[in-house]
Amino acid sequence: MDAVVEARGVSRRYGRFWALRGLDLDLRAGEAVALLGANGAGKSTLLSTLATLARPSEGTLKIAGVDPRKDPAKVRRDLGYVAHHTLLDDALDARENLRYYGALFGVTDLDARVDQRLAEVGLSDRARDRVEGFSRGMRQRLSLARALLHDPKLMVLDEPFTGLDAPGCRDLADHLRKEKARGAAMVLATHQLDYVLQWADRVVILHLGRKVDELPANTYDDRGWAGHLTDVAAAREAVS
Amino acid sequence: MNSFWRVVGAVLARDVRAEWRRKDIFTTIVMFGLLTVMVFVFAFDPARHERADVVPGTLWASFLFAGILGLNRSASRDSQDDQISGVVTSPADRGALYLGKTLSNLLFMVIGEAIVLVAVAFFFDLDGRHLAPEFFALLVLGTLGFIGVGTIFALVSQKTRMQEVMTPILLLPVILPLLRAVIEGTKIVFDPTGNDGLGSWIQLAAGYDVIFLIAGFLLYGFVLED
């Protein structure tokens, strides 16, 4: 399968503070990786770097074979970004928001694509309603439709479940699972692991900007990332 | 339509649509512009002062202060719900984004200016003789340059901690040459004794616009992404 993300020694510094240090990550089409760690572990920095919102200070990064520093526009054509902010304009209706982003992404056959994505996220009947009247769950589904308009190869999701109730989380997880089955690669950070671990392939544990462990999602147990962090620390101590 | 103009049209259409529903930028520009005019009317009795002494300052001070608030409102709207990240992560041509944003800001400003101008014409008893083509040339050049530069600095301000306060601090020193040109030009237009030197001020304003609009077009991407 095609490599969608190839990160080698990626670091990101803000002033004198290293938010991310020497991270390696490989991701292929149809694979999903969940990033876990405490606040400040570097999850959002890594996601921002993958989403081209931040440039790596060191290391090499390729997305779908392209270095974002050399050709950011080409990388962005293959990128879908979902955050806890919806990136939507409240004053516009659902359809207008998607048409706007579709134009920015150069989506062809835009009307048909908008209809298709609205139907997929169950918002066809609210297409002409302004986003300001939407619930948090509806906004997040529309945000997902926005990110998927151009059939991205890589989905970058930063706390996409924030503020959603349980049915909303299940609904969003189902949509993400379908996109993964379509062949989209995904990197996501979330604290709502119950909705991710059944279908994610791997878990990456970050601590103070470094990757401390990477393991298959089905081996991750309910001790949580802190428990795994303790295991890793104990193993390193034993070796040294 | 190629992708460049499609992006310009999308940004313009989005801003106009949102403004049509919210009317907050328009209201800000008109209300603040009219209030500034009122302050000048109270400060300088129109019956006791020459128009050439009072009208240029009244007009451009009103446009400037109202426009800065309008630009800030427009930029802060783009930051709501982190819409800027949505734009940054798109492959859209940065020059097209700048052009679309500048055109929408320009449209709101021109509509606001028209209303403020009616108020100034009423209070200072302006007639068709004063509203000559040269005056409108200065109005267009002044507004275009102000909005072209202001669109960039309003975006810069959104990325700083001081936000709205930063726009005038950054913008005013940069537009001083343009302000000088349009105020001096407007003084000449309203001076009944002749219009010597008007062409030079119009040329200066036009030159400023060309340089700074090209700079804005080229730099918008850097500002957006950093």
Chai-1 contact restraints between the chains, C-beta under 6 A:
chainA,res_idxA,chainB,res_idxB,connection_type,confidence,min_distance_angstrom,max_distance_angstrom,comment,restraint_id
A,A51,B,T89,contact,1.0,0.0,6.0,A-B,restraint_1
A,L53,B,S85,contact,1.0,0.0,6.0,A-B,restraint_2
A,L53,B,V88,contact,1.0,0.0,6.0,A-B,restraint_3
A,A73,B,P91,contact,1.0,0.0,6.0,A-B,restraint_4
A,R76,B,T89,contact,1.0,0.0,6.0,A-B,restraint_5
A,R76,B,P91,contact,1.0,0.0,6.0,A-B,restraint_6
A,R77,B,P91,contact,1.0,0.0,6.0,A-B,restraint_7
A,Y81,B,T89,contact,1.0,0.0,6.0,A-B,restraint_8
A,H85,B,D81,contact,1.0,0.0,6.0,A-B,restraint_9
A,H85,B,D82,contact,1.0,0.0,6.0,A-B,restraint_10
A,T86,B,D81,contact,1.0,0.0,6.0,A-B,restraint_11
A,L87,B,D82,contact,1.0,0.0,6.0,A-B,restraint_12
A,L87,B,Q83,contact,1.0,0.0,6.0,A-B,restraint_13
A,L87,B,S85,contact,1.0,0.0,6.0,A-B,restraint_14
A,L87,B,G86,contact,1.0,0.0,6.0,A-B,restraint_15
A,L88,B,D81,contact,1.0,0.0,6.0,A-B,restraint_16
A,D89,B,A18,contact,1.0,0.0,6.0,A-B,restraint_17
A,A91,B,A18,contact,1.0,0.0,6.0,A-B,restraint_18
A,A91,B,R21,contact,1.0,0.0,6.0,A-B,restraint_19
A,A91,B,R22,contact,1.0,0.0,6.0,A-B,restraint_20
A,Y100,B,A10,contact,1.0,0.0,6.0,A-B,restraint_21
A,Y100,B,R14,contact,1.0,0.0,6.0,A-B,restraint_22
A,A103,B,R6,contact,1.0,0.0,6.0,A-B,restraint_23
A,A103,B,A10,contact,1.0,0.0,6.0,A-B,restraint_24
A,L104,B,S90,contact,1.0,0.0,6.0,A-B,restraint_25
A,L104,B,A92,contact,1.0,0.0,6.0,A-B,restraint_26
A,F105,B,S90,contact,1.0,0.0,6.0,A-B,restraint_27
A,G106,B,S3,contact,1.0,0.0,6.0,A-B,restraint_28
